[in-house]
Amino acid sequence: MTVPRTPSLTRRRMAPGTGQASPEIVAALERARAFFAERSTRPALLARGMLGKPLSGDPVLCEHLIRERRRKTRMDGSIHGSLVETTRTLAELLDLGCPPDHAAVVRTSGYVLAQQNAPGHFGEGCEPDRHEVGECRHALQGFFSLATRDDEFEPSRFPTGVVVEHEDDARFAASCYALRVVLRMREDRRAAVREHLESLVGLESLWDMTGDRWDSNLRVFALAALGTAPHTHRAQTEPCAKAFISAQAADGTWHATNLVHALDALLGFAMPESIQALRRAIPPLLASQQSDGSFSPDGDEEVTLIAMRVFARVA
């Protein structure tokens, strides 16, 4: 298998309308290149491909990374019986160029899809207060189950670096994350997947930027899923994105929101408003780069890869 083909930043880093490279972005990319240069990880492999500077051994590394993920799967297709870990592995296999009929993709996607409408999903059941705001089984369909209500809960960490510590919040976030990845596989042909997508769009309180019912990072999980929806759903999904963009502050950030998490979600939209929002966020994103070239204090590779993708989109 060849290294996954990604747009080369070496050809896309010109500042719009200037004909010249943006010095700040070029310098940031050079530090990120040095950060990833000798690493044998999936983000490093993808980053080098984006920069147009793959190593001679990257095709072999790609095969190794795929085998490594395939070996981790259980007989049921899961990673440790975890929806979040299995969804992440599925996403990584797709990043590495595995087609939908690849054995590892079939196994992991089978497990993820089997969790849809399973016991313990967000919106299960109905109580008067939840019914009133449309957060019960009468309004929400197709959600994926993180675990049953009887299982011991542990906080969930997601690739953008966001950690969700409250149980119901984690159930919502995990389901949106799973929806995002199965939509990448064009599983919208399934009625339950379309119902999940439509439930998110129709959850009015989620897109009310003046309310305080929803944590902003949770809203972003939903937004990321909507950004992966087919083009035929743009009329439904883009107003949600515009609502979120309208809350962007003058400094390019969103109140009480992980910046990389928000930008990663907006990468799924191609409308002018989303591109402009990404551009407004470049200064705080550049300011977050660490001395080692990464974009998080703990040197998180995934976060750094997302930052590079943002630079590629705005260039």
N, C-alpha and C positions, 0 to 999 in steps of 0.2 A: 504493500500500500504506500502511495506517495504521501508526502506531507500535505495536509489540508491547504488549499489555495485560499489566501486572504488578500484583500487589497493592500498594495504596498504603500506604506507611508512615505517612502522615498520619492514617490511620484505624486503624493497628495498633500504635501505640507505647505503649499503656497498660501499666503494670506489672501483671502478673497479680495479681488479688485486691486491688488497692489502689484502683482507680478513678482513679488519678492517673498522669500520664506519668512515666516514669523520667527524672529530670533528667540523669543521666549519659548515657543513650542519646540523649535529645533534643539535648543539647549536641554529642555526637559526630556525630549526623546533620546538624546544622546546619553543622558544619565540613566534613563530606563533601559537603554540598550546594554549599557555596562552592567546594570543590575541583573539582567537576564542572560548575559553573554554565555556563560559556561554551565548554566543550570540544565538539568535533565528532567524537566517537569513539563506537564501539559501547557501551563501558561507561558513558560519560556519558549517552548516549541512554536506556539501560536504567535507570540510576540516577535520572534525572529522572522517568521514568515511575513508578518505585517510590515516589518522593517525592510524586507527584501534581502535579509542577510542570514539565510539558514546555514546551519553547519552541515558538513558532508555526512555526518552520522544521523541527521534528523529523521530520514526515512526509517532507519532501523529503530530509532527511539520511538517513533510513532507506533510502530508495530508492537513494541514492548509495552507501551502505555495501554494499548488496547487489550493485550493479553492479560496484563496486570488487573485491569478492571473486570475482565471476564472471569478470572479465577476467583475474585472476591464474591461473586454471586452465589447465593444459596440455591438449592433445588427449586425453590418457589420463585426464583428470579430476583429476590431482594438482596439488599446489603444489610445484614444484621437485622432484618425485619423492620427496617426504618423507611418510611415513606420519603423523608427528606434526603437521606443518604442515597436511596435508590434513584430518586429523581435526579439528584446531582450526578450520579454515575451515568445515567441515561443521557443527560445533557453533555457530559464530557465525551461520551462515545460519539455523539453527533458532531461535536466540535472536532474530533479527530478524524472525521470523514467517513464514519461507518454508515452504510446505507440502511434503510428501514428493515431490510430482510437479513441483516447481519445477525448471527445467532445471539450475540450478547445484547443487541438492541431489542430483539424479539423477546428475550427473557425478561429484561428489566422493564420494558414498556408493558409487558403482560402483567407484571406485578403491580405497576402503578395504576393501570387502568382497572384492575380488579378491586382497587380501593375506592372506586367511585361509588357514591351512595351507600358505602359500607357503614356499619354502626360506629358512632363516635364522630361523624363529620360535623363541621360547623353548620349551624342552622337546623340541626336535628330536633325533632319535636316541636312543641309550640306552647308558649305561655302568653298571657295577655299583653305583658309589656313588650315582648319581642314581636308579637304579631302586629302590634300597633306601628312599629317602625320597620316592618318588613324583613325581620331577621329570623324567620322561622321556616318550617318545612312548606308552608303555603306559598312562600315567595322565593325561596332559595332551593334550586335543584342542581343535581350533578356535582356536588362538592365531593372532594376526596377525603378519606378518613386518615388522620394522622395516627390514631390509635383508638381503642374502645375507651369508654369513660372509666372502666375498671383498671386499665393499665396505669402503671406509675409514670407520671409525667416528668420530663426533663426539658429544660430550655433548649430551643432549637437555634442553631447558627446557620446562616445562609451565606452563599458565595460572596455577596456584596459586603460581608462583614457585620451585617445586622444580626443581633441576637434577640430573639423573642422569648421573653421570660414568663409571660402569663399564658395559661393553658388555652383558653378560648382564642386568644390572639394568635397563638401558635397554630391552632387548627385552621384558622382562616388563612394565615400566611402560607402554611404548607400546601393547602389546597390550591391557592393561586399560583404557587411555584410549580406544582404538578401540572396545572392547566397550561401554564406558559410553555412547558416542555412538550406536552403532547400536541399542542397546537403547532409546534415546530415540525412535528411529524405529519401534519395535515390530518390529524384525527378528528377534525371538525365534521367529518362525515358521520360520526357517531352522535346520536340525538342527545345523549347525556352530556357530552362535551359542549355542544351548542347551548344546552340549557344552563350549564355553569357560566358560560360566557354571557349569556343574556341576563342571568341573575345578577352578575356584577354590574352590568350596564344599568339595570333597572333599580339598583339599590341607591335610592335618591340621597339618603343621608351620607353615603360614602363620598359623594361628589359635591356635597355642600361645604365649600371651603370656609364658610363663616361659622360653622358649627364646631363643637368640640367633642362629638360622640366618638369620632374615630381618631386614633393615633395616626399621625401623618405617615410614618413608615409603613403601617399596615395598608394605607391607601396606595402607597407606591407598589406594594406587592400586586394589588389588583391592576394597577396601571400597566405594570410590566406584562401581565398576561394579556391585557387588551392590545398591547402593542404588537403581539405576535399573531393576532387574529388575521384571518384572510382579508384581502382587499375588499371583498364584498361586504364586510362589516364596518368599513370606514365611517359610514354615516352615523353609526351607533357609537363607535369607540372614540372618534376624534373629539366630540364635545367633552368627553370625560378628561381627555388629555388637556384640552384648552382650559377647563376649569382648574386643573392642577397648576398649569403654567401661570394662570392669572394670579396665583398666590406667591409667585417668585418675588423675592425682595430685590431692592435696588443693587445690592452687592452680589447678586447672582445665586443666592442660596434660598432655601425654604426653611421657615421656622421649625425647629425641633425635628429636623429631617436629616438623615444621613445623606450627604451630598452625592457620593458615588452611587449609592442606592437609587437616588432620584434620577441621576443622569443615565444610569444603566437602563432604567425603564423607558426614558425618553428616546433612547437609541432605536427603539422599535417603531417610532413614528417618523414619517417622511414629510410631514406638512411643514410649511415655512415657519409656523409658530414654534414648533419643537426645535428646529435648527437654531432659531434666534435665542431660544432659552438655553440651549447648549453653549452658544457663544457667550452669553452673559455670564455663564458659570465658569468660563475659562480662568479668570483671575483667581478666584478662591481655589479652584482645582490646582493651578500651578503653585499656589502658596502652600498647598498641603504636601508637596513633594519633599521627601526626606533626604538626608545627606547621602544615603546609599542608593538613591535613585528610585526607590519605591514611593507609593502614595499613601502609606499608612504607617503609624508609629511602630507597628509590629512587623513591618516588612511583608505584608500580605501580598502574595503574587497575583491573586485573582483581582484584587482591587487595583493593582498597578496595570494589569491587562485591560480592565475596563477604562481606566483613564486614557490609555493609549487609543482605545476605540473611539473615545470621545474626540480626541485630537484628530483622528482620521476623518470623522464625520464632519467636523467644522472646517477642515482644511480645504 
